[in-house]
Amino acid sequence: MNPPLDPPLIQVTDLSIGWDDVILQQHANFQVARGDVFVILGSSGCGKSTMLRALIGLERPLAGEVSIEGAVSTRIETGAPPFGVMFQSGALLGSMTVGENIALPLQEWTQLPPPAIFAIVQARLRLVGMQGSEDKLPSELSGGMRKRAAIARAMALEPSLVFLDEPSAGLDPVSAAMLDELILTLNTKLGLTLVVVTHDLDSIFKIAKHCIMLDRDSMSIIASGDPRALRDSSSDPRVHDFFNRSTAHAP
């Protein structure tokens, strides 16, 4: 007898997103398994970031439901959130130092004393390769460093799930590749589940285990699975064209 399969960490059921009479995606159904690096991709304007906001409960869907570890995301109202989020711009508070930004969730959601919070801040900065940066302001950081600091803050409460919105957007190729390596390290070394919104092909082929592709015109998911398999064997011209724009660096 085969052992029972683990329940998905995220279950999306018949989800429709948009505003008023503007529909971006409709009747979306997918799952995210524990330990996955799951990528939401598609062309600009298809609803990728809105989908992420619906997953974390910041955007109320037009219809359908998102559950994370069995709890409906729009009903997670008490206690620390069961996930961390890195927004596209980093969303660090400009008037606070990097260390203060990372400490903020710990001060808000725990009763830890200041020395323990300081130790956790130091550990998170080491994890993202930014030790010694705790006293810098966000304005003193490069784009890649701001995103690393935002990931450190997203991990302050030791979540098992982290959402990343366009982590490589606006970065030079070297910084983007370093961020991809960090994402892989968080997944393979720490066992984190990561949901990543991106349209960067090099990043998709490097980090993704599974993906879904959103289509703007049909307002639906038109492909799902291993992005390398979709690149090589999809018969849908929309999927083929997306994945074969630039595959020179793909494995």
C-alpha positions, 0 to 999 in steps of 0.5 A: 500500500502506498503511503498517504500523500502529504496535504498541500501547504497551499490549496487554491480552489476556483479562484477569481481575481480582479476589481469590480467588473475587471477580471484578471484571472478566473476559476484558478485551481492549483496546489503548492506542496511543502518544500516546493519552489513554486513560480507564478509566471506570465506576461505583464498585466496577467495578474501575477502580483494580484494573485500573490496578494490574494494568496496572502490575504491582502486582496479579497478574491472575486470568488473562490478560496485560498487556504494555507495549512488548512486556514483560509488566508482571508480569515487569518486575523489573529496571531503572527502570520504563518508566512513571510513576504518580500514585496517587489520594492523590498518595502523596507521602512526608510526611516528605520535601519536594516536591523530595526526593520528586521526586528519589527515583526519580532517586536510586534508578534513576540514577547522576546527580550531585546537581547534575543531579538538582537541575536535573531536579527544578526542570524537573519543578516548572516543567512542572507549574506549581510552581516554588519549591515544592521545600522545602515539605512535602506537608502544606503543599500544597493537594490540587491541588498535591499531585497536581501534585507527584505528577505531577512525581515520576511524570515524574522519569525521563522516561517516555513513559507515565504512569498517573493514578488519579482525578486530579480526585478530591477537588478543587474544580472550578477545581483539577480543570480546571487539572489537566485542562489539565496533562494535555492539555499533557503529551499535546500538547506532550510527546507523553506517553501517559496512561492515566487512571482517572476517573468525572468526566464533565467531565474525561472529555469534556475530555481523553479520546481513547479510553475503555473503560467497565467494568460491575460487574454483567456484570464486563465492558467494555461500551463502548469508543471516543471518549466523545463518540460513546458519549454521543451514539450508544450504544444501551446504556442503561447507557452512555447513562445514565452519559454523560448524567448531566451534560453541560452543560459537554461540547463 
